[in-house]
Amino acid sequence: MTDLVKWWSRVTAAVTGAVLALVIPAHAWAASNGVAELAVEAARRRSRGFGAFGIFGLLCCLFVVAGVVLAIVLISRNRKRR
């Protein structure tokens, strides 16, 4: 079990480092390029109603939340049996 925890910690650290190495320069580039103003303008123009994306996004979000809750319930049940 400790080998699995060590492996998972190393993988998590590597993925976090890679994400930060990509996100921070991209954020700095976007802030200095005028993309920030474009994003603000796009956010102001978007529609406020529930369109096809809104319903699809809602269903997708519900499925993800249900999957997480199901995983937590199954894990907690397995721990109580021992």
N, C-alpha and C positions, 0 to 999 in steps of 0.2 A: 504494500500500500504506500509506503514511503517513497518507493521508486516512482510510482504514478504521480504522487504529489510533486516530487522534484521535477519530473518531466513536464507536468502541466504548468508549473511555475515558470520554467524556462521558456516554454512555448508562449505563454502569456506575455512575458517580458519582451520576447522577440517581436511579437505581433504589435504590442504597444509601441515599441521603439520604431518599428517600420511605419506605423500609422502616423506617429508624431513627426517622423522625418519627412513624410509626404504632405501632411496637412499644414504644418507651420509655414513652409515656404510657399505653398499654394495660397494660404491666407494672406501672407505678406504681398504676394504678387497681385492678388485680387484687390487688396486695399489700395495699392499704389497705381492701379491701372484704370481706375474709373469704373470698374465693374460693380463696386458697391452701390453707386448711384443708380446704375441700371437695374440692380436687384431690387432696390427700394421702389423704383418706378414700376417694375413688374408686379411687385406685391400690392401696390396701390390699385393697379388696373384689374387684378384678377376678380372673377365673379364671386359673389358671396353665397350663392345658393348651392344646393346639393345637386351636382350633375352626375354623369356616369362615373367620373373619377371619385366623387365624394362617396357614392354608395359602394364602389369597389374598394376604396380605401377603408371604409367603415367595416366591411365584411372581412377584409384582410386583417385588420387590427383585432377584430373579435376572434378570428381563428388563432392568431398568435397568442393572445391573452388566454384563450381556452387551452391551448397547448401547454403554456407555461404552468397554468393552474393544474392541469392534469398531470404533468411531470412532477410537480411538488407533492400532489396527493399520492401518487404511486410511490415516490421515494419515501414519504413519511410512513406509509403503510408497511413497506418492507423493513423499515427500521423498528417498528413496533413489534413485528413478529419474532424478532430475535430476542 
